[in-house]
Amino acid sequence: MPTGYPYLFVVAVALVREDGCVLVQQRAPDRSMAGLWEFPGGKVEPGETPEHALIREIEEELGVRLDAEALTPATFASERLGDRHLLLLLYVAHEWSGEAKPLDASAIRWATVDEMRALEMPPANVPLVEALARLLP
């Protein structure tokens, strides 16, 4: 097995409404994988815990506030990205404050798991949808 790949730690959240729909966002045109749908989140910066990185990223991307206590670790994805290796940690949250707005994306939408299966998503997000299907009622 190859060794020595630098890791890229990324966090994301499945914001789940009472009706079971999950918020996804569409990547902006100026980003890599533009137009694809993904769970909101971003990179963990040096010195941050994954939870604090997620709280920061969600406030920047959606304008909503999360509390660390409301975040439940759900699953992860592992994927090679060129000369790096991505570890994508997915959390689930049922509580947040504020109204989500696409501050750093082309669009946002609430989708069921079945609807998410039909969306074009970055490869690392696809197995997360299936994990959510097993976790959500």
MIGUVEX-733174 format. One record per residue: residue in three letters; x, y, z of N, C-alpha, C, O, CB in turn. Coordinates in steps of 0.1 Angstrom, whole numbers, padded with zeros to 4 digits, always signed. Each point is the difference from the previous one (the first is absolute). Glycine has a CB too. Layout:
MIGUVEX-733174
alaXYZXYZXYZXYZXYZ;...
***
This chain:
MIGUVEX-733174
met+0008-0012+0000-0008+0012+0000+0009+0012+0000+0009+0001+0008-0028-0013+0004;pro+0016+0022-0021+0008+0012+0000-0001+0008+0013-0011+0000+0006+0008+0001-0031;thr+0013+0005+0029+0000+0009+0012+0005+0013-0004+0005+0003-0011-0002-0022+0026;gly-0005+0029-0006+0006+0013-0002-0010+0010-0006+0004+0011-0002+0018-0022+0000;tyr-0034+0007-0001-0010+0010-0005-0003+0010+0011-0004-0004+0011-0005-0013-0028;pro+0009+0030+0014-0005+0009+0010-0015-0001+0001-0007-0002-0010+0026+0018+0006;tyr-0024-0015+0016-0015-0002+0002-0007+0014-0001+0006+0010+0005-0002-0030+0010;leu-0015+0020-0020-0009+0012-0001-0012-0004+0008-0008-0009-0004+0016+0017-0019;phe-0010-0002+0035-0011-0002+0009-0011+0010-0004+0002+0012+0001+0013-0021+0018;val-0027+0003-0022-0011+0008-0003-0012-0004+0008-0002-0012+0003+0010+0015-0027;val-0016+0006+0029-0012-0003+0007-0013+0005-0007+0001+0009-0008+0012-0008+0029;ala-0024-0009-0019-0012+0004-0006-0011-0004+0009+0001-0008+0009+0008+0005-0032;val-0021+0009+0021-0012-0003+0008-0012-0002-0008-0002+0006-0010+0012+0008+0028;ala-0018-0024-0013-0013-0002-0005-0010+0007+0009-0003-0006+0011+0010-0017-0022;leu-0012+0034+0007-0010+0007+0008-0013-0006-0003-0004+0000-0012+0017+0022+0012;val-0019-0028+0010-0012-0008-0003-0013+0007+0006+0000+0002+0012+0014-0024-0012;arg-0023+0025-0008-0013+0006+0004-0009-0011+0007+0003-0012-0001-0001+0030-0017;glu-0012-0014+0024-0010-0009+0006-0006-0009-0010-0004-0012+0004-0001+0029+0013;asp+0003-0013-0029-0006-0009-0011+0010-0010-0006-0003-0007-0009-0013+0026+0004;gly+0029-0018+0010+0010-0010-0005+0008+0005-0011+0010-0006-0004-0024-0011+0012;cys+0011+0029-0014+0007+0005-0011+0014+0006+0005+0001+0005+0012-0022+0000-0024;val+0031-0006+0004+0013+0004+0003+0005+0012-0009-0003-0001-0012+0008-0023+0020;leu+0002+0033-0003+0004+0012-0008+0013-0004-0007+0009-0005+0005-0019+0021+0011;val+0010-0013-0029+0012-0002-0009+0002+0013-0007-0010+0008-0002+0006-0033-0001;gln+0016+0028-0001+0003+0012-0007+0007-0003-0013+0007-0010-0002-0005+0023+0023;gln-0003-0004-0031+0006-0002-0013+0013+0008-0001+0000+0012+0003-0023-0016-0013;arg+0033-0002+0006+0013+0007-0001+0000+0011-0010-0006-0001-0011+0018-0020+0018;ala-0006+0032-0003+0001+0012-0008+0007-0002-0013+0009-0009-0001-0010+0023+0022;pro-0002-0006-0032+0007-0002-0012+0015+0002+0000+0007-0006-0009-0028+0014-0001;asp+0026+0000+0019+0015+0002+0001+0007-0010+0008+0012+0002+0003-0017+0022-0006;arg-0001-0035+0008+0006-0010+0008+0003-0013-0008-0006-0002-0010-0006+0012+0030;ser+0021-0018-0015+0002-0013-0006-0013-0008+0002-0008+0003+0010+0033-0003-0006;met-0028-0008-0013-0013-0008+0000-0012+0009+0000-0010-0003+0006+0022-0016+0006;ala-0011+0030-0019-0011+0010-0001-0013-0007-0004+0000-0008-0009+0017+0026+0003;gly-0028-0014+0012-0013-0004-0004-0005-0013+0007-0011-0004+0000+0015+0014-0021;leu+0006-0017+0028-0004-0012+0007-0006+0003+0013+0003+0011+0006+0016-0023-0017;trp-0027+0003+0016-0007+0002+0013+0008-0007+0011+0005-0011-0002-0028+0013-0009;glu+0023+0004+0023+0008-0006+0011-0006+0004+0013-0009+0009+0001+0030-0008-0015;phe-0016-0008+0025-0004+0004+0013+0009+0013+0004+0012+0000-0004-0018-0024+0010;pro+0000+0034+0000+0008+0012+0004+0011-0004+0010-0002-0008+0008-0018+0023-0013;gly+0031-0007+0004+0011-0002+0009+0012+0005-0006+0000+0009-0009-0010-0029+0019;gly+0022+0016-0005+0012+0005-0006+0012-0006+0007-0001-0010+0008-0010+0031-0014;lys+0023-0015+0003+0013-0005+0006+0001+0003+0014-0004+0010+0006+0014-0007-0028;val-0003-0012+0029+0004+0002+0014+0013+0007+0000+0010-0005-0006-0022-0016+0014;glu+0013+0033-0002+0012+0008+0000+0009-0005+0011-0005-0005+0010-0007+0025-0020;pro+0025-0017+0009+0009-0004+0011-0004+0006+0013-0004+0012+0001+0023-0013-0017;gly-0019-0007+0027-0004+0004+0013-0015-0001+0003-0004+0003+0011+0023+0012-0012;glu-0027-0019-0009-0014-0001+0002-0004-0015+0003+0006-0009-0006-0010+0029-0009;thr-0006-0022+0023-0006-0013+0001-0010-0001-0012-0004+0010-0005+0006-0011+0031;pro-0005-0011-0030-0010-0001-0011-0013+0007+0003-0006+0006-0009+0016-0028+0004;glu-0015+0021+0018-0013+0006+0003+0001+0016-0001-0009+0006-0005+0005-0025+0021;his+0015+0025-0011+0001+0014-0001+0002+0005-0015-0005+0010-0004+0015-0010+0027;ala-0003-0008-0031+0001+0003-0014-0014-0001-0007-0003+0009-0008+0026-0018+0008;leu-0031+0000+0004-0013-0002-0006-0009+0012+0004-0008+0005-0008+0010-0030+0008;ile-0002+0029+0013-0008+0011+0005+0004+0013-0008-0008+0007-0004+0007-0018+0027;arg+0014+0013-0025+0005+0012-0007-0004-0001-0015-0006+0010-0005+0026-0008+0020;glu-0018-0013-0021-0003-0002-0014-0015+0002-0003-0004+0007-0010+0023-0022+0007;ile-0028+0010+0011-0014+0001-0002-0005+0014+0002-0009+0004-0007+0006-0028+0015;glu+0009+0031+0001-0004+0014+0002+0004+0008-0012-0007+0009-0005+0009-0011+0030;glu+0010-0001-0031+0005+0007-0012-0008-0003-0012-0003+0008-0008+0026-0008+0018;glu-0026-0013-0011-0007-0005-0013-0015+0002+0000-0006+0003-0010+0024-0019+0008;leu-0024+0015+0014-0015+0000+0000-0006+0011+0009-0012+0002-0001+0013-0026-0003;gly+0007+0030+0012-0005+0010+0010-0008-0006+0011-0008+0008+0006+0008+0007-0025;val+0002-0027+0022-0007-0006+0012+0010-0004+0010+0012-0002-0002-0030-0007-0013;arg+0013+0008+0028+0009-0003+0011-0003-0014+0005-0011-0004+0003+0011+0029+0003;leu+0011-0032-0004-0001-0013+0006+0007+0000+0013+0010+0007+0002-0010-0018-0025;asp-0004+0002+0032+0006-0002+0013+0007-0013-0001-0005-0010-0006-0012+0024+0019;ala+0029-0015-0007+0008-0013-0001-0008-0011+0006+0001-0012-0004+0020+0025+0006;glu-0030-0011+0008-0008-0010+0007-0010-0006-0010-0005-0011+0003+0009+0022+0019;ala-0008-0003-0032-0010-0005-0009+0005-0008-0012-0007-0005-0008-0005+0025+0014;leu+0026-0021-0006+0006-0008-0011+0002-0015+0004+0007-0002+0010+0004+0023-0018;thr-0016-0030+0000+0002-0014+0002+0009-0006-0011-0004+0001-0011-0018-0002+0023;pro+0034-0004-0009+0008-0007-0010-0008-0011-0007-0007-0008+0007+0028+0014+0006;ala-0021-0006-0026-0009-0010-0007+0009-0010-0008-0002-0012+0002-0016+0029-0003;thr+0027-0013-0007+0007-0009-0009+0012+0009-0006+0001+0011+0003-0022-0026-0008;phe+0029+0008-0003+0010+0007-0007+0003-0006-0014-0005-0011-0003+0015+0017+0025;ala-0003+0001-0030+0004-0005-0013+0015+0002-0001+0006+0010+0005-0029-0005-0016;ser+0030-0014+0004+0014+0001-0002+0003-0002-0015-0005-0009-0006+0009-0001+0029;glu+0003+0020-0029+0003-0001-0014+0013+0007-0004+0003+0011+0006-0028-0011-0010;arg+0032-0005-0005+0012+0006-0005-0004+0011-0010-0008-0002-0009+0021-0019+0012;leu-0006+0033-0001-0002+0011-0008+0013+0005-0006+0007+0008+0006-0028-0001+0007;gly+0025-0013-0024+0013+0004-0006+0011-0004+0010+0002-0012+0003-0012+0030-0016;asp+0018-0009+0017+0011-0003+0010-0004+0002+0014+0009+0000+0009+0007+0008-0027;arg-0029-0007+0021-0005+0001+0014-0010-0011+0002-0004-0007-0009+0008+0032+0010;his-0007-0027+0012-0010-0009+0004-0011+0007+0008+0003+0006+0010+0014-0026-0010;leu-0029+0019-0005-0012+0007+0007-0006-0009+0010-0003-0012-0002-0001+0025-0019;leu+0002-0008+0033-0008-0006+0011-0011+0010+0002+0002+0011+0005+0017-0024+0006;leu-0031+0009-0015-0013+0008+0001-0008-0005+0012-0005-0011-0001+0005+0016-0024;leu-0001+0002+0035-0008-0003+0012-0014+0006-0001-0001+0012-0001+0022-0014+0015;leu-0031-0007-0013-0014+0005-0001-0006+0000+0014+0000-0011+0007-0002+0003-0031;tyr-0004+0019+0028-0008+0001+0012-0015+0002-0003-0003+0003-0012+0023+0007+0024;val-0029-0013-0003-0014+0002-0002-0004+0010+0011+0004-0001+0012-0008-0022-0022;ala-0005+0033+0006-0005+0009+0010-0015+0002-0003-0004+0001-0011+0026+0011+0013;his-0030-0013+0009-0014+0003-0001-0004+0013+0006-0012+0004-0002+0008-0029+0004;glu+0013+0032+0003-0003+0013+0006+0011+0010-0004+0012-0003+0000-0023-0008+0020;trp+0007+0023-0024+0008+0012-0003-0008+0012+0001-0012-0001+0002+0026-0013-0017;ser-0008+0025+0015-0007+0013+0000+0003+0008-0012+0011+0000-0005-0011+0000+0030;gly-0011+0007-0030+0002+0008-0012-0006-0007-0012-0003-0012+0000+0023+0022+0009;glu-0022-0003-0020-0006-0004-0012+0012-0002-0010+0007+0009-0003-0030+0002+0007;ala+0024-0023-0010+0011-0003-0009-0001+0008-0013-0011+0001-0006+0013-0024+0016;lys+0009+0029-0014+0001+0007-0012+0012-0004-0008+0010-0004+0007-0022+0024+0004;pro+0012-0020-0024+0012-0004-0008+0011+0011-0001+0001+0007-0010-0016-0023-0003;leu+0022+0018+0024+0010+0011+0001+0013-0004-0008+0007+0009-0004-0017-0002+0026;asp+0012-0020-0024+0013-0004-0007-0003-0011-0010+0009-0008-0002+0004+0015+0023;ala-0025-0007-0026-0004-0010-0010-0009+0006-0010-0006+0011+0002+0008-0030+0016;ser-0004+0011-0029-0010+0005-0010-0014-0001+0005-0009+0008-0003+0025-0015-0015;ala-0019-0004+0025-0014-0002+0005+0001-0010+0012+0010-0007+0002-0019+0011-0025;ile-0002-0004+0030-0002-0010+0010-0014-0006-0002-0009+0006-0006+0024+0006+0023;arg-0017-0024-0012-0013-0007-0001-0001-0010+0011+0010-0005+0005-0012+0009-0030;trp-0011-0007+0029-0003-0011+0009-0004-0012-0008-0008+0001-0009+0001+0016+0028;ala+0014-0028-0016-0003-0012-0008-0001-0012+0009+0006-0001+0011+0007+0011-0030;thr-0022-0020+0014-0001-0013+0006+0013-0008-0004+0007+0004-0009-0033-0003+0010;val+0028-0012+0006+0011-0009-0004-0002-0004-0014+0010+0000-0008-0007-0008+0032;asp-0015+0004-0028-0002-0004-0014+0003+0011-0010+0006-0003-0010-0024-0013+0018;glu+0014+0028-0005+0003+0011-0008+0015+0003-0001+0006+0003-0011-0028+0007+0016;met+0029-0012+0006+0015+0002+0000+0007-0011-0009+0010+0003-0006-0011+0007+0030;arg-0005-0022-0024+0006-0010-0008+0000+0004-0015+0009-0005-0008-0017-0012+0025;ala-0001+0025-0021-0001+0004-0014+0008+0013-0003+0001+0003-0012-0024-0013+0011;leu+0029+0016+0011+0008+0012-0003+0014-0003-0004+0005-0011+0005-0019+0023+0012;glu+0020-0004-0025+0014-0002-0003+0008+0006+0012-0002+0011+0004-0002-0010-0029;met+0013-0010+0031+0007+0004+0012+0015-0003-0002+0003-0009-0008-0024+0005+0022;pro+0030+0011-0007+0014-0005+0000+0001-0014+0005-0008-0004+0008+0015+0028-0004;pro+0002-0032-0009+0001-0014+0003+0000-0003+0015-0006-0010+0004+0018+0007-0025;ala-0006+0011+0029+0001-0002+0015-0013+0001+0007-0002-0006+0010+0025+0014-0011;asn-0033+0000-0005-0013+0002+0006-0009-0012-0003-0010-0002+0008+0013+0026-0010;val-0001-0031-0008-0009-0011-0004-0002-0011+0011-0011-0003+0003+0017+0007-0027;pro+0005-0009+0029-0002-0010+0011-0006+0006+0013-0006-0008+0008+0025-0005-0017;leu-0018+0026+0011-0006+0006+0011-0015+0000-0001-0007-0002+0010+0027+0017-0007;val-0025-0014-0015-0015+0000-0002-0005-0014+0004-0010-0001+0007+0011+0017-0026;glu+0006-0027+0015-0004-0013+0004+0001-0002+0015-0009-0007+0006+0016-0002-0028;ala+0003+0014+0028+0001-0001+0015-0012+0007+0007-0005-0005+0009+0030+0004-0011;leu-0029+0013-0003-0011+0007+0005-0013-0008-0002-0008+0000+0009+0020+0022-0014;ala-0013-0029-0006-0012-0008-0002-0002-0010+0011-0011-0003+0004+0014+0006-0029;arg+0008-0008+0030-0001-0010+0011-0002+0006+0013-0005-0006+0009+0020-0009-0022;leu-0011+0028+0015-0001+0007+0013-0013+0007+0002-0004+0001+0012+0028+0001-0013;leu-0030+0003-0009-0012+0008+0001-0012-0009+0000-0001-0009-0008+0013+0029-0003;pro-0022-0016+0019-0013-0008-0001-0007+0002-0013-0011-0006-0002+0009+0008+0027;
***
